[in-house]
């Protein structure tokens, strides 16, 4: 398989793995929490590295996931105090954890391959060079296999807990009344978000992870009222954005993650404007029509 095809395949797998939990983040209005998690898990990676002194240790993923959950818990604890809004709580926790991680890297890991720029932007072009060898056989890029496992985990979770996710997302009070725990489902979802963010860090960086989680899911939300269809549209958009972004990046000879982020942003904005169901233009047309009808009614009364 050529390098460009491997890069494209990695991008597609990462995009779909991020987009699946992103559907429920968008529906729950928790997209900014995903932004906080994708940055603060760096603290978990750094802390686990100091314990293991091994960048390839699986404990790095466990530590990062735990810090992601701690981020969600702390944000919600501050929010429940009713002293600040949800956005303000995110604005307190997110910079705190992320800044601590950057300071620790600067002070104690300057000679280790923990690069802040790589964490933020990632570099898909380097992903194919880190190979997975088993008994002397080259099985392909290591990041591809990591994200395939995470994609399978996310898919299985949504498949087996679809009913619980749906009920707790749209009516948490009813879910609690019939025996579903919205809190357990919520933290299970946030665990997947943290795990997905950690797995995708090495390939695409935190900025594109947020784009993958929010952009395709937002497109699906705007294009349909059905959850099943939204999931399908989200996956399709994730694939289209990642494939197009990789090809355009090679064409213009620029950063791959940055180009995918641009394509994701542009397609999402176009759908937001031109969607026949909830698009901005359709909303404006409906408003103008309602205004004309109201004016006619007023004229008749006069």
C-alpha positions, 0 to 999 in steps of 0.5 A: 500500500502506498504512503498516501493510501495509508495516510488516507486510511488512518485519517478515515479511521480516526475521523469515524472513531471521533465522529461516533461519540461526537454525535451524542456530544452535539445532541447533549450540547457538550461540544466544548467539553470535548475541546477541554478533554482533548487538551487536558488529557495531555496532563494524564500523558505527562504524569503517566510518562513520569511514572513509567518513563516509557512513551509506548506504555499503555499506562499513558492511555489509562492516565490520560483517560482518567484525567479526561474524566477528572476534567468532566467531573471538575467542570460539572462540580463547578457548574453545579455550584451555580456560581459560574456558567458551564462555559466559565467552568470550562474556561477555568479547568481547561487552561489550568490542566493544559498549562500544568502539562505544558509547564511540566513538559518544559521543565522536566521533559525537554529531552523527550519526544513530547512536543507541544506543537505535535500535540496541538496540530499532529502530523499524519505524514509521519504516522506511516513510519511508525510500524507495527511488527509482529513476529517479523511481519509488517502489519502496517502503521501502528496508529491505524491499529490503535484507532481501529481498536478504538473505532470498534470499541466506540461502535460496539458501545453505541450499538449495545447501549443505543437505547440508553444513549438515546433516552438519556440524551433526549429525556434524562428525567424519563431515563432515570424514572425507568431505571437508566442512570443518566450519570453512568451513561454520561461518564461512559460516553466521556470515557470514550471521548477521552480514550478516542482523544488519546488514541488520535493524539499521535496522528492528528493532534487535539485541534483536528480531534475537536473538528472530527468530533463536532463538524461531521456530527453537526452536519448530520444534526442539521440535515436530519431529524432522525438519530439513525440517519444522523449517525449515518450522515455523520460517518459519511461526512467524516469520510468525505472530509478526511479523504478530501483533506488528505488529497488536497493537502498533497495537491497544495503541499501543505499540512495534512491535519490543517487541510482536513480541518479546513475542509471539515469547517467549510463543508459544515458551514456550507451545510449550515447555510444551505440545509433544506431542513434547518439551514440559515437560508431556509430559516430566513425564507421561512421568516420572510414568508411568515412576515408577509403572511402577518402583513397580509393579515394585518392589511385584511383587518385594517 
